[in-house]
Amino acid sequence: MTVQHRPARPAILGQNQYGKAENRVVKITRDGGTHHIRDLNVSVALSGDLEEVHLSGSNANCLPTDTTKNTVFAFAKEHGIASAEQFGIHLARHFVTSQEPITRARIRIEEYAWERIATAGPGADEVRHSFARKGQETRLTQITYDGETWEVVSGLKDLVVLNSTNSEFWGYIKDRYTTLQEAYDRILATEVSSRWRFDWTGDAQPMPDWERSYEQVRTHLLQAFAETYSLSLQQTLYQMGSRVIEHRPEVEEIRFSMPNKHHFLVDLKPFGLENDTADGAVYHAADRPYGLIEATVLRDGAEARIPLDLTTI
């Protein structure tokens, strides 16, 4: 048998980008004795006329990644950090407009929240400089700029929420492999990962109030989760997304990835105990496997542009 070989085809360079990832920036602003803290993790990715650095090793068009790192820290001092979005916009505009070979910049930022420590001793009113890391979600934003158009996608991850009642799950398909019992009063818990895209494409439009927008989106997500009598996590997800679209006109699209953090009633009958939900039930919080619910909610007429895999943005 004769094996037919396809003619060899030359290798070509595909999409590429480079930059300095995970620059940890902590900015302390002093307002007299009251201090304010912003804690960011900033990643820079640049692309453009960079073929030769790959093909021939010429660095003539290459801005060192160390320079991008230095720029992040210098901008934190020069421009301050009014919001993660505003800081990312400053950086993206700088890299594209100051370096001719660079035609596109993507800035990803995680922000970690701190809360002021309340004190009660003598002189407590003067202690305004002590903080504790909040055990809450991580705020996220991604800024992309190509010299003409902007895209701002913000979001959050690790927002763990739980309803101890007002959740059911029944009426589903059953086949020979189904063992799950229908539930008419269950715990509904999830860890919300969400991204939302703004209807802001450049300086010709008024810029959103990034701080208020984040606070309000988060509030609507939480209120919708708490106020929805849930017949499925899918239903709750949609109510959360639609609440944001209805109340925040600057948001065009919002995407969710929400694992169902299952809580199962523990069988206590071997110990002669009834595990009654009406009398202080005991649950086992299962780690894995878990149901994973993902969906996008759009404003009517908007285009879905947030990637399905939220870990990529």
Backbone as CSV, one residue per row, in Angstrom:
resi,resn,N_x,N_y,N_z,CA_x,CA_y,CA_z,C_x,C_y,C_z
1,MET,0.844,-1.192,0.000,0.000,0.000,0.000,0.883,1.248,0.000
2,THR,0.619,2.138,-0.918,1.416,3.360,-1.031,0.789,4.460,-0.189
3,VAL,1.614,5.062,0.684,1.132,6.146,1.538,1.303,7.461,0.798
4,GLN,0.217,8.190,0.665,0.263,9.488,-0.004,0.569,10.578,1.032
5,HIS,1.619,11.332,0.788,1.997,12.420,1.692,1.534,13.748,1.110
6,ARG,0.918,14.533,1.953,0.548,15.882,1.518,1.802,16.736,1.409
7,PRO,1.848,17.620,0.441,3.019,18.497,0.336,3.152,19.375,1.575
8,ALA,4.372,19.544,2.016,4.624,20.360,3.203,4.244,21.806,2.946
9,ARG,3.635,22.440,3.939,3.273,23.851,3.828,4.068,24.638,4.863
10,PRO,4.505,25.820,4.516,5.345,26.588,5.447,4.547,27.044,6.666
11,ALA,5.252,27.232,7.754,4.634,27.765,8.974,4.466,29.270,8.840
12,ILE,3.362,29.770,9.372,3.127,31.216,9.388,2.765,31.627,10.812
13,LEU,3.019,32.872,11.118,2.732,33.399,12.444,1.269,33.811,12.527
14,GLY,0.591,33.351,13.543,-0.795,33.735,13.766,-0.915,34.861,14.778
15,GLN,-2.112,35.007,15.337,-2.377,36.055,16.313,-1.364,35.980,17.448
16,ASN,-0.886,37.124,17.881,0.108,37.144,18.950,-0.042,38.415,19.781
17,GLN,0.391,38.356,20.991,0.377,39.500,21.890,1.405,39.257,22.986
18,TYR,1.772,40.318,23.675,2.746,40.167,24.749,2.537,41.305,25.743
19,GLY,3.091,41.157,26.915,2.986,42.210,27.923,3.426,41.674,29.271
20,LYS,3.174,42.447,30.293,3.529,42.054,31.660,2.239,41.743,32.421
21,ALA,2.173,40.522,32.947,0.964,40.068,33.614,1.084,40.197,35.128
22,GLU,-0.048,40.443,35.761,-0.212,40.424,37.218,0.748,41.369,37.935
23,ASN,0.644,42.640,37.583,1.358,43.691,38.306,0.505,44.093,39.510
24,ARG,0.966,43.787,40.704,0.208,44.099,41.920,0.495,45.537,42.332
25,VAL,-0.544,46.350,42.299,-0.425,47.778,42.569,-1.312,48.132,43.759
26,VAL,-0.734,48.671,44.804,-1.492,49.153,45.957,-1.266,50.658,46.069
27,LYS,-2.349,51.422,45.981,-2.249,52.890,46.054,-2.923,53.359,47.341
28,ILE,-2.160,54.060,48.178,-2.686,54.635,49.408,-2.828,56.138,49.205
29,THR,-4.027,56.648,49.354,-4.287,58.083,49.261,-4.584,58.608,50.652
30,ARG,-3.864,59.647,51.052,-4.015,60.202,52.394,-4.823,61.488,52.327
31,ASP,-5.936,61.484,53.039,-6.785,62.668,53.174,-6.718,63.084,54.629
32,GLY,-5.637,63.789,54.966,-5.371,64.068,56.366,-5.075,62.763,57.085
33,GLY,-5.773,62.512,58.191,-5.575,61.273,58.923,-6.388,60.111,58.371
34,THR,-7.248,60.389,57.381,-8.068,59.334,56.770,-7.373,58.829,55.513
35,HIS,-7.127,57.540,55.457,-6.453,56.952,54.310,-7.439,56.115,53.492
36,HIS,-7.177,56.038,52.188,-7.998,55.245,51.272,-7.069,54.303,50.505
37,ILE,-7.547,53.107,50.260,-6.705,52.088,49.625,-7.374,51.539,48.376
38,ARG,-6.589,51.394,47.310,-7.001,50.678,46.096,-5.958,49.596,45.831
39,ASP,-6.417,48.372,45.650,-5.536,47.212,45.528,-5.868,46.501,44.219
40,LEU,-4.976,46.616,43.228,-5.242,46.101,41.883,-4.211,45.055,41.474
41,ASN,-4.645,44.171,40.608,-3.768,43.227,39.915,-3.960,43.488,38.427
42,VAL,-2.958,44.100,37.780,-3.090,44.627,36.420,-2.261,43.802,35.444
43,SER,-2.905,43.356,34.365,-2.206,42.617,33.307,-2.344,43.370,31.994
44,VAL,-1.211,43.540,31.304,-1.150,44.286,30.049,-0.808,43.324,28.916
45,ALA,-1.568,43.396,27.816,-1.276,42.613,26.610,-1.322,43.545,25.404
46,LEU,-0.234,43.572,24.638,-0.101,44.466,23.485,0.034,43.652,22.215
47,SER,-0.506,44.174,21.121,-0.346,43.534,19.811,-0.222,44.614,18.755
48,GLY,0.286,44.209,17.570,0.486,45.175,16.487,1.510,44.663,15.495
49,ASP,2.420,45.556,15.074,3.446,45.227,14.075,4.619,44.553,14.795
50,LEU,4.433,43.290,15.106,5.397,42.586,15.949,5.885,41.291,15.315
51,GLU,5.712,41.180,14.004,6.104,39.933,13.347,7.591,39.665,13.465
52,GLU,8.419,40.691,13.278,9.861,40.462,13.193,10.471,40.009,14.519
53,VAL,9.868,40.410,15.623,10.415,39.944,16.897,10.271,38.430,17.008
54,HIS,9.257,37.881,16.327,9.069,36.426,16.302,9.911,35.776,15.207
55,LEU,9.923,36.389,14.036,10.514,35.729,12.869,12.022,35.875,12.803
56,SER,12.533,37.069,13.093,13.973,37.288,12.964,14.652,37.608,14.285
57,GLY,13.860,37.839,15.315,14.440,38.204,16.602,14.724,39.678,16.742
58,SER,14.311,40.502,15.754,14.528,41.939,15.856,13.588,42.528,16.898
59,ASN,14.150,43.282,17.833,13.356,43.912,18.883,13.037,45.374,18.590
60,ALA,13.211,45.791,17.344,13.062,47.198,16.994,11.662,47.734,17.304
61,ASN,10.634,46.887,17.219,9.255,47.322,17.471,8.726,46.843,18.821
62,CYS,9.620,46.339,19.649,9.193,45.697,20.900,9.407,46.634,22.088
63,LEU,8.329,47.048,22.714,8.412,47.775,23.971,8.618,46.747,25.080
64,PRO,9.686,46.841,25.856,9.951,45.797,26.860,8.789,45.621,27.824
65,THR,8.550,44.380,28.210,7.494,44.143,29.192,7.818,44.829,30.509
66,ASP,9.102,44.993,30.812,9.479,45.703,32.030,9.010,47.154,31.974
67,THR,9.024,47.734,30.768,8.526,49.104,30.608,7.028,49.168,30.859
68,THR,6.296,48.164,30.382,4.846,48.171,30.633,4.571,48.085,32.133
69,LYS,5.370,47.298,32.838,5.220,47.209,34.297,5.464,48.571,34.942
70,ASN,6.556,49.227,34.541,6.878,50.527,35.115,5.773,51.545,34.831
71,THR,5.199,51.471,33.636,4.127,52.386,33.258,2.926,52.222,34.176
72,VAL,2.587,50.988,34.492,1.457,50.733,35.389,1.673,51.442,36.728
73,PHE,2.844,51.287,37.305,3.100,51.894,38.608,3.177,53.422,38.512
74,ALA,3.792,53.934,37.434,3.890,55.381,37.278,2.514,56.012,37.095
75,PHE,1.656,55.340,36.328,0.315,55.884,36.103,-0.505,55.877,37.391
76,ALA,-0.279,54.901,38.260,-0.988,54.886,39.539,-0.651,56.137,40.349
77,LYS,0.586,56.604,40.210,1.005,57.816,40.907,0.535,59.064,40.175
78,GLU,0.752,59.113,38.854,0.472,60.318,38.069,-1.020,60.579,37.904
79,HIS,-1.788,59.535,37.670,-3.214,59.693,37.361,-4.124,59.262,38.505
80,GLY,-3.582,58.566,39.489,-4.428,58.047,40.547,-5.280,56.888,40.040
81,ILE,-6.112,56.355,40.922,-6.989,55.239,40.556,-8.398,55.595,41.005
82,ALA,-9.095,56.333,40.151,-10.480,56.696,40.468,-11.384,55.479,40.397
83,SER,-11.083,54.582,39.453,-11.796,53.316,39.319,-10.907,52.387,38.512
84,ALA,-11.172,51.095,38.594,-10.404,50.141,37.794,-10.601,50.417,36.309
85,GLU,-11.835,50.748,35.909,-12.110,51.016,34.490,-11.358,52.247,33.998
86,GLN,-11.423,53.336,34.766,-10.751,54.558,34.346,-9.239,54.354,34.262
87,PHE,-8.667,53.634,35.216,-7.239,53.362,35.207,-6.866,52.540,33.971
88,GLY,-7.661,51.532,33.641,-7.395,50.725,32.452,-7.503,51.526,31.177
89,ILE,-8.438,52.456,31.117,-8.591,53.312,29.925,-7.361,54.190,29.740
90,HIS,-6.858,54.775,30.818,-5.633,55.584,30.732,-4.478,54.750,30.168
91,LEU,-4.302,53.539,30.671,-3.200,52.687,30.232,-3.351,52.287,28.772
92,ALA,-4.545,51.828,28.385,-4.751,51.378,27.008,-4.504,52.506,26.023
93,ARG,-5.034,53.689,26.324,-4.831,54.828,25.422,-3.341,55.160,25.300
94,HIS,-2.628,55.121,26.405,-1.196,55.449,26.385,-0.412,54.494,25.488
95,PHE,-0.606,53.211,25.656,0.206,52.247,24.907,-0.061,52.339,23.404
96,VAL,-1.318,52.557,23.021,-1.641,52.600,21.592,-1.212,53.914,20.958
97,THR,-1.363,55.026,21.669,-1.065,56.333,21.071,0.393,56.741,21.187
98,SER,1.147,56.126,22.109,2.541,56.557,22.303,3.544,55.675,21.565
99,GLN,3.131,54.488,21.128,4.047,53.558,20.470,3.469,53.154,19.110
100,GLU,4.080,53.644,18.028,3.524,53.419,16.683,3.338,51.941,16.339
101,PRO,4.257,51.039,16.691,4.041,49.630,16.334,2.875,48.978,17.073
102,ILE,2.461,49.550,18.198,1.396,48.960,18.999,0.054,49.490,18.498
103,THR,-0.792,48.590,18.025,-2.087,48.998,17.476,-3.268,48.559,18.335
104,ARG,-3.024,47.719,19.320,-4.116,47.245,20.166,-3.579,46.940,21.558
105,ALA,-4.313,47.391,22.556,-3.944,47.122,23.946,-5.140,46.522,24.669
106,ARG,-4.856,45.501,25.464,-5.886,44.901,26.316,-5.394,44.962,27.757
107,ILE,-6.157,45.601,28.617,-5.805,45.753,30.021,-6.823,44.973,30.846
108,ARG,-6.334,44.009,31.619,-7.200,43.260,32.526,-6.850,43.616,33.964
109,ILE,-7.876,43.874,34.756,-7.655,44.302,36.139,-8.562,43.516,37.081
110,GLU,-7.964,42.977,38.137,-8.709,42.467,39.283,-8.544,43.471,40.414
111,GLU,-9.632,43.743,41.128,-9.535,44.653,42.274,-9.991,43.925,43.528
112,TYR,-9.186,44.060,44.588,-9.466,43.411,45.854,-9.943,44.462,46.861
113,ALA,-11.046,44.152,47.524,-11.694,45.121,48.403,-11.144,45.038,49.821
114,TRP,-11.046,46.202,50.455,-10.648,46.312,51.859,-11.717,47.113,52.587
115,GLU,-11.891,46.822,53.864,-12.805,47.621,54.678,-12.051,48.192,55.872
116,ARG,-12.487,49.353,56.294,-11.832,50.024,57.401,-12.143,49.294,58.711
117,ILE,-11.145,49.120,59.555,-11.339,48.453,60.839,-11.902,49.446,61.847
118,ALA,-13.048,49.082,62.414,-13.648,49.932,63.444,-12.920,49.721,64.766
119,THR,-12.629,50.808,65.448,-11.946,50.728,66.744,-12.802,51.384,67.813
120,ALA,-12.566,50.991,69.067,-13.426,51.458,70.152,-12.663,52.065,71.317
121,GLY,-11.336,52.016,71.290,-10.554,52.515,72.419,-10.405,54.021,72.402
122,PRO,-9.612,54.562,73.359,-9.339,56.007,73.380,-8.722,56.457,72.057
123,GLY,-9.220,57.568,71.536,-8.710,58.076,70.266,-9.165,57.284,69.058
124,ALA,-10.223,56.480,69.238,-10.661,55.620,68.136,-11.094,56.424,66.923
125,ASP,-11.682,57.597,67.165,-12.149,58.414,66.044,-11.011,58.835,65.132
126,GLU,-9.782,58.857,65.672,-8.653,59.297,64.858,-8.018,58.155,64.068
127,VAL,-8.399,56.891,64.355,-7.786,55.762,63.666,-8.537,55.522,62.356
128,ARG,-7.993,56.019,61.266,-8.634,55.911,59.958,-7.662,55.347,58.932
129,HIS,-6.740,54.522,59.414,-5.711,54.022,58.508,-5.517,52.512,58.627
130,SER,-6.466,51.811,59.253,-6.341,50.362,59.429,-7.437,49.660,58.649
131,PHE,-7.047,48.582,57.941,-7.970,47.912,57.031,-7.879,46.396,57.186
132,ALA,-8.956,45.701,56.812,-8.977,44.243,56.717,-9.496,43.864,55.343
133,ARG,-8.867,42.863,54.725,-9.339,42.404,53.418,-10.741,41.844,53.552
134,LYS,-11.622,42.276,52.696,-12.994,41.787,52.715,-13.051,40.377,52.145
135,GLY,-13.806,39.530,52.822,-14.012,38.191,52.293,-15.188,38.168,51.346
136,GLN,-15.081,38.894,50.247,-16.177,38.991,49.298,-15.640,38.750,47.896
137,GLU,-16.432,39.141,46.914,-16.067,38.887,45.520,-14.863,39.722,45.088
138,THR,-14.266,39.308,43.974,-13.214,40.088,43.328,-13.822,40.848,42.166
139,ARG,-13.560,42.137,42.120,-14.045,42.981,41.027,-13.098,42.846,39.832
140,LEU,-13.670,42.872,38.619,-12.887,42.652,37.409,-13.223,43.705,36.361
141,THR,-12.245,43.999,35.506,-12.540,44.773,34.304,-11.519,44.446,33.226
142,GLN,-11.946,44.554,31.973,-11.047,44.392,30.828,-11.304,45.535,29.852
143,ILE,-10.232,46.262,29.528,-10.298,47.387,28.599,-9.560,46.989,27.321
144,THR,-10.204,47.139,26.170,-9.563,46.860,24.890,-9.688,48.091,24.004
145,TYR,-8.543,48.502,23.407,-8.510,49.711,22.570,-7.606,49.459,21.380
146,ASP,-8.105,49.800,20.169,-7.317,49.590,18.949,-6.987,50.889,18.236
147,GLY,-7.051,51.984,18.931,-6.768,53.284,18.333,-8.007,54.002,17.858
148,GLU,-9.116,53.279,17.676,-10.369,53.883,17.226,-11.543,53.516,18.127
149,THR,-11.658,52.248,18.449,-12.810,51.790,19.215,-12.394,51.221,20.562
150,TRP,-13.297,51.375,21.514,-13.094,50.878,22.868,-14.096,49.776,23.168
151,GLU,-13.682,48.852,24.006,-14.622,47.901,24.583,-14.288,47.760,26.060
152,VAL,-15.283,47.989,26.903,-15.108,47.862,28.344,-16.041,46.759,28.844
153,VAL,-15.446,45.722,29.405,-16.204,44.625,30.001,-15.792,44.528,31.465
154,SER,-16.742,44.715,32.355,-16.459,44.609,33.783,-17.195,43.412,34.360
155,GLY,-16.945,43.129,35.628,-17.617,41.984,36.212,-17.111,41.675,37.600
156,LEU,-17.418,40.452,38.023,-16.995,39.983,39.335,-16.887,38.472,39.313
157,LYS,-16.184,37.932,40.292,-16.098,36.491,40.471,-16.059,36.193,41.974
158,ASP,-16.360,34.943,42.317,-16.288,34.469,43.704,-17.319,35.125,44.617
159,LEU,-18.465,35.527,44.058,-19.548,36.077,44.869,-20.451,34.915,45.295
160,VAL,-20.288,34.448,46.517,-21.016,33.273,47.012,-22.301,33.735,47.689
161,VAL,-23.430,33.187,47.247,-24.739,33.579,47.768,-25.558,32.323,48.057
162,LEU,-26.524,32.453,48.966,-27.321,31.290,49.376,-28.696,31.744,49.812
163,ASN,-29.727,31.044,49.338,-31.086,31.161,49.852,-31.402,29.872,50.608
164,SER,-31.825,30.001,51.851,-32.096,28.803,52.650,-33.506,28.252,52.446
165,THR,-34.331,28.939,51.643,-35.661,28.452,51.276,-36.086,29.187,50.006
166,ASN,-37.377,29.073,49.651,-37.918,29.697,48.440,-37.232,29.181,47.181
167,SER,-36.884,27.888,47.199,-36.291,27.251,46.026,-36.854,25.843,45.889
168,GLU,-37.261,25.493,44.668,-37.773,24.168,44.364,-37.082,23.649,43.104
169,PHE,-37.187,22.336,42.892,-36.730,21.752,41.630,-37.491,20.449,41.418
170,TRP,-38.412,20.475,40.454,-39.248,19.306,40.200,-39.795,19.396,38.767
171,GLY,-40.437,18.323,38.312,-41.033,18.312,36.981,-40.037,18.106,35.864
172,TYR,-38.837,17.639,36.168,-37.793,17.463,35.168,-37.914,16.092,34.493
173,ILE,-37.156,15.910,33.400,-37.123,14.631,32.683,-36.568,13.545,33.600
174,LYS,-37.185,12.385,33.543,-36.702,11.235,34.319,-36.520,10.055,33.372
175,ASP,-35.381,9.384,33.494,-35.152,8.163,32.723,-34.600,7.092,33.652
176,ARG,-34.093,6.020,33.110,-33.659,4.886,33.929,-32.463,5.213,34.820
177,TYR,-31.779,6.313,34.505,-30.604,6.682,35.301,-30.903,7.768,36.337
178,THR,-32.126,8.246,36.395,-32.472,9.330,37.305,-32.697,8.802,38.716
179,THR,-31.973,9.347,39.666,-32.159,9.009,41.076,-32.531,10.232,41.912
180,LEU,-32.344,11.433,41.352,-32.599,12.659,42.101,-34.073,12.762,42.471
181,GLN,-34.337,13.041,43.728,-35.697,13.211,44.209,-36.153,14.661,43.992
182,GLU,-37.414,14.813,43.643,-37.950,16.151,43.471,-37.904,16.909,44.799
183,ALA,-37.601,18.209,44.704,-37.450,19.035,45.903,-38.428,20.201,45.854
184,TYR,-39.154,20.405,46.952,-40.137,21.479,47.028,-39.761,22.527,48.073
185,ASP,-38.659,22.309,48.744,-38.110,23.305,49.675,-36.638,22.956,49.865
186,ARG,-35.773,23.636,49.125,-34.352,23.279,49.142,-33.492,24.519,49.339
187,ILE,-32.246,24.301,49.675,-31.248,25.370,49.667,-30.818,25.626,48.221
188,LEU,-30.725,26.907,47.870,-30.164,27.293,46.574,-28.922,28.125,46.843
189,ALA,-27.769,27.622,46.429,-26.509,28.337,46.658,-25.677,28.289,45.387
190,THR,-24.932,29.353,45.150,-24.086,29.409,43.962,-22.935,30.376,44.199
191,GLU,-21.965,30.321,43.320,-20.817,31.233,43.338,-20.841,31.984,42.015
192,VAL,-21.279,33.229,42.061,-21.547,33.987,40.851,-20.251,34.474,40.212
193,SER,-20.086,34.131,38.933,-19.062,34.742,38.091,-19.798,35.412,36.946
194,SER,-19.597,36.713,36.779,-20.378,37.460,35.788,-19.519,38.522,35.123
195,ARG,-19.806,38.760,33.856,-19.173,39.851,33.111,-20.264,40.627,32.391
196,TRP,-20.128,41.957,32.354,-21.094,42.767,31.625,-20.370,43.786,30.747
197,ARG,-20.923,43.958,29.548,-20.311,44.840,28.542,-21.076,46.155,28.481
198,PHE,-20.301,47.242,28.480,-20.897,48.572,28.495,-21.201,49.071,27.086
199,ASP,-22.261,49.860,26.979,-22.586,50.561,25.742,-21.794,51.863,25.713
200,TRP,-20.473,51.716,25.707,-19.568,52.866,25.630,-18.436,52.488,24.697
201,THR,-18.321,53.220,23.589,-17.345,52.845,22.570,-16.317,53.933,22.307
202,GLY,-16.294,54.975,23.104,-15.250,55.961,22.880,-15.558,57.302,23.502
203,ASP,-14.625,58.212,23.292,-14.660,59.500,23.950,-15.772,60.406,23.445
204,ALA,-16.416,60.063,22.322,-17.519,60.873,21.824,-18.763,60.720,22.691
205,GLN,-18.819,59.653,23.496,-19.945,59.411,24.389,-19.602,59.832,25.809
206,PRO,-20.601,60.242,26.581,-20.341,60.475,28.005,-19.869,59.174,28.662
207,MET,-18.857,59.274,29.501,-18.320,58.090,30.157,-19.196,57.716,31.346
208,PRO,-19.497,56.434,31.514,-20.289,56.040,32.684,-19.574,56.368,33.990
209,ASP,-20.343,56.468,35.044,-19.786,56.564,36.393,-19.437,55.138,36.799
210,TRP,-18.172,54.754,36.604,-17.774,53.359,36.750,-18.014,52.834,38.165
211,GLU,-17.716,53.641,39.176,-17.873,53.181,40.545,-19.339,52.950,40.893
212,ARG,-20.180,53.909,40.568,-21.613,53.755,40.863,-22.202,52.608,40.040
213,SER,-21.761,52.472,38.795,-22.293,51.402,37.950,-22.002,50.043,38.568
214,TYR,-20.762,49.832,39.023,-20.426,48.544,39.631,-21.280,48.298,40.874
215,GLU,-21.374,49.304,41.731,-22.151,49.137,42.962,-23.605,48.806,42.658
216,GLN,-24.181,49.480,41.650,-25.586,49.259,41.331,-25.819,47.913,40.656
217,VAL,-24.929,47.508,39.749,-25.067,46.189,39.134,-25.005,45.110,40.198
218,ARG,-24.036,45.208,41.085,-23.907,44.223,42.169,-25.174,44.195,43.024
219,THR,-25.708,45.363,43.346,-26.925,45.435,44.152,-28.097,44.748,43.455
220,HIS,-28.248,44.996,42.152,-29.355,44.380,41.417,-29.187,42.868,41.331
221,LEU,-27.961,42.407,41.161,-27.721,40.962,41.140,-28.160,40.325,42.462
222,LEU,-27.747,40.927,43.560,-28.065,40.369,44.864,-29.561,40.454,45.170
223,GLN,-30.179,41.579,44.839,-31.600,41.722,45.109,-32.424,40.732,44.294
224,ALA,-32.063,40.556,43.036,-32.802,39.607,42.200,-32.631,38.192,42.709
225,PHE,-31.424,37.846,43.156,-31.208,36.508,43.717,-32.092,36.300,44.945
226,ALA,-32.142,37.294,45.817,-32.893,37.153,47.067,-34.396,37.172,46.851
227,GLU,-34.860,37.931,45.866,-36.292,38.148,45.704,-36.972,37.160,44.765
228,THR,-36.206,36.354,44.052,-36.789,35.394,43.111,-37.165,34.109,43.830
229,TYR,-38.432,33.723,43.724,-38.825,32.387,44.189,-38.417,31.438,43.080
230,SER,-37.420,30.624,43.351,-36.718,29.916,42.282,-37.272,28.516,42.049
231,LEU,-37.568,28.232,40.788,-37.911,26.876,40.371,-36.742,26.200,39.670
232,SER,-35.682,26.938,39.451,-34.431,26.402,38.897,-33.381,27.490,39.008
233,LEU,-32.106,27.088,39.017,-31.037,28.078,39.022,-31.040,28.860,37.711
234,GLN,-31.463,28.218,36.617,-31.558,28.919,35.340,-32.517,30.108,35.435
235,GLN,-33.659,29.879,36.072,-34.647,30.942,36.224,-34.079,32.093,37.046
236,THR,-33.392,31.756,38.131,-32.790,32.787,38.969,-31.739,33.576,38.203
237,LEU,-30.896,32.870,37.445,-29.872,33.533,36.631,-30.513,34.552,35.693
238,TYR,-31.582,34.138,35.006,-32.220,35.053,34.051,-32.803,36.268,34.759
239,GLN,-33.393,36.064,35.920,-33.938,37.194,36.666,-32.838,38.157,37.093
240,MET,-31.680,37.627,37.457,-30.561,38.481,37.839,-30.098,39.308,36.648
241,GLY,-29.942,38.658,35.492,-29.485,39.380,34.314,-30.490,40.394,33.814
242,SER,-31.764,40.011,33.786,-32.779,40.935,33.275,-32.945,42.130,34.195
243,ARG,-32.757,41.910,35.507,-32.836,43.047,36.446,-31.754,44.087,36.118
244,VAL,-30.554,43.624,35.799,-29.474,44.547,35.449,-29.792,45.277,34.148
245,ILE,-30.231,44.547,33.125,-30.541,45.171,31.833,-31.652,46.208,31.979
246,GLU,-32.645,45.909,32.800,-33.779,46.821,32.960,-33.414,48.089,33.723
247,HIS,-32.457,47.997,34.642,-32.173,49.119,35.526,-30.887,49.868,35.208
248,ARG,-29.996,49.289,34.408,-28.720,49.941,34.116,-28.583,50.139,32.613
249,PRO,-28.973,51.308,32.094,-28.972,51.534,30.644,-27.593,51.486,30.008
250,GLU,-26.523,51.625,30.814,-25.175,51.583,30.246,-24.713,50.163,29.941
251,VAL,-25.452,49.153,30.391,-25.070,47.750,30.198,-25.843,47.168,29.023
252,GLU,-25.120,46.609,28.035,-25.722,46.026,26.843,-25.890,44.516,26.951
253,GLU,-25.007,43.882,27.684,-24.940,42.412,27.709,-24.350,41.992,29.043
254,ILE,-24.889,40.924,29.607,-24.337,40.391,30.841,-24.336,38.871,30.758
255,ARG,-23.196,38.272,31.103,-23.039,36.818,31.013,-22.714,36.251,32.392
256,PHE,-23.222,35.042,32.652,-23.043,34.390,33.934,-22.470,32.987,33.775
257,SER,-21.674,32.594,34.750,-21.300,31.202,34.964,-21.545,30.939,36.444
258,MET,-22.518,30.036,36.737,-22.975,29.864,38.110,-23.069,28.376,38.451
259,PRO,-22.141,27.862,39.228,-22.245,26.471,39.678,-23.340,26.334,40.726
260,ASN,-24.040,25.217,40.675,-25.039,24.929,41.699,-24.318,24.259,42.869
261,LYS,-24.155,25.014,43.942,-23.429,24.501,45.116,-24.419,23.671,45.939
262,HIS,-24.483,22.387,45.595,-25.512,21.511,46.124,-25.406,21.329,47.639
263,HIS,-26.558,21.357,48.289,-26.689,21.032,49.709,-27.717,19.911,49.827
264,PHE,-27.280,18.759,50.315,-28.135,17.584,50.406,-28.463,17.296,51.871
265,LEU,-29.742,16.964,52.119,-30.126,16.567,53.463,-29.367,15.308,53.870
266,VAL,-28.812,15.302,55.052,-28.073,14.147,55.563,-29.070,13.115,56.098
267,ASP,-28.847,11.847,55.752,-29.684,10.766,56.265,-29.270,10.452,57.699
268,LEU,-30.107,10.854,58.649,-29.810,10.644,60.070,-30.625,9.502,60.672
269,LYS,-31.382,8.794,59.827,-32.205,7.698,60.343,-31.391,6.603,61.019
270,PRO,-30.165,6.293,60.538,-29.374,5.277,61.252,-29.114,5.625,62.712
271,PHE,-29.266,6.915,63.061,-29.019,7.342,64.436,-30.322,7.595,65.189
272,GLY,-31.440,7.166,64.550,-32.737,7.356,65.189,-33.217,8.781,65.178
273,LEU,-32.741,9.587,64.196,-33.096,11.003,64.127,-33.816,11.304,62.816
274,GLU,-34.835,12.157,62.886,-35.506,12.663,61.702,-34.875,13.998,61.313
275,ASN,-34.465,14.090,60.088,-33.840,15.331,59.615,-34.906,16.161,58.910
276,ASP,-35.679,16.880,59.703,-36.852,17.602,59.217,-36.479,19.045,58.885
277,THR,-36.818,19.488,57.654,-36.498,20.859,57.251,-37.225,21.882,58.108
278,ALA,-38.339,21.494,58.725,-39.090,22.438,59.550,-38.516,22.555,60.954
279,ASP,-37.515,21.751,61.270,-37.012,21.719,62.640,-35.482,21.666,62.654
280,GLY,-34.870,22.622,61.969,-33.411,22.726,62.010,-32.705,21.614,61.270
281,ALA,-32.886,21.540,59.952,-32.313,20.461,59.148,-30.793,20.587,59.059
282,VAL,-30.147,19.438,58.859,-28.697,19.368,58.686,-28.409,18.938,57.252
283,TYR,-27.497,19.656,56.599,-27.185,19.415,55.199,-25.709,19.063,55.032
284,HIS,-25.438,18.324,53.970,-24.064,18.099,53.531,-23.799,19.012,52.345
285,ALA,-22.815,19.892,52.479,-22.439,20.792,51.377,-21.474,20.046,50.467
286,ALA,-21.971,19.655,49.292,-21.166,18.853,48.370,-20.161,19.729,47.635
287,ASP,-18.954,19.230,47.490,-17.890,19.960,46.813,-17.947,19.754,45.299
288,ARG,-18.030,18.514,44.866,-18.101,18.159,43.455,-18.613,16.742,43.313
289,PRO,-19.187,16.404,42.187,-19.463,17.232,41.017,-20.581,18.238,41.302
290,TYR,-20.735,19.193,40.402,-21.765,20.208,40.590,-22.371,20.555,39.236
291,GLY,-23.631,20.955,39.276,-24.250,21.497,38.070,-23.643,22.850,37.753
292,LEU,-23.442,23.140,36.486,-22.871,24.421,36.070,-23.834,25.068,35.084
293,ILE,-24.385,26.207,35.469,-25.380,26.909,34.671,-24.726,28.159,34.082
294,GLU,-24.812,28.312,32.757,-24.191,29.455,32.076,-25.166,30.021,31.055
295,ALA,-25.223,31.338,30.966,-26.124,31.969,29.998,-25.774,33.445,29.873
296,THR,-26.254,34.040,28.772,-26.096,35.468,28.516,-27.472,36.108,28.457
297,VAL,-27.604,37.292,29.046,-28.823,38.084,28.942,-28.456,39.369,28.212
298,LEU,-29.210,39.673,27.155,-28.892,40.791,26.268,-29.999,41.825,26.259
299,ARG,-29.616,43.074,26.003,-30.610,44.076,25.661,-31.137,43.765,24.258
300,ASP,-32.410,43.939,24.040,-33.004,43.625,22.748,-32.270,44.375,21.641
301,GLY,-31.793,43.636,20.631,-31.059,44.230,19.520,-29.559,44.250,19.696
302,ALA,-29.071,43.921,20.885,-27.628,43.920,21.140,-27.006,42.634,20.614
303,GLU,-25.705,42.688,20.356,-24.939,41.546,19.867,-24.202,40.896,21.029
304,ALA,-24.249,39.571,21.099,-23.519,38.841,22.138,-22.034,38.810,21.775
305,ARG,-21.197,39.442,22.601,-19.765,39.517,22.307,-18.892,39.025,23.434
306,ILE,-19.460,38.774,24.616,-18.659,38.270,25.719,-18.410,36.779,25.491
307,PRO,-17.167,36.306,25.566,-16.873,34.887,25.315,-17.635,33.951,26.240
308,LEU,-17.933,32.757,25.734,-18.639,31.782,26.542,-17.817,31.383,27.767
309,ASP,-16.519,31.263,27.596,-15.630,30.897,28.692,-15.190,32.157,29.415
310,LEU,-15.763,32.409,30.592,-15.468,33.649,31.300,-14.056,33.697,31.846
311,THR,-13.369,32.580,31.908,-11.981,32.590,32.395,-11.058,33.251,31.386
312,THR,-11.532,33.481,30.155,-10.697,34.106,29.126,-10.861,35.622,29.106
313,ILE,-11.627,36.174,30.026,-11.826,37.617,30.022,-11.872,38.161,31.437
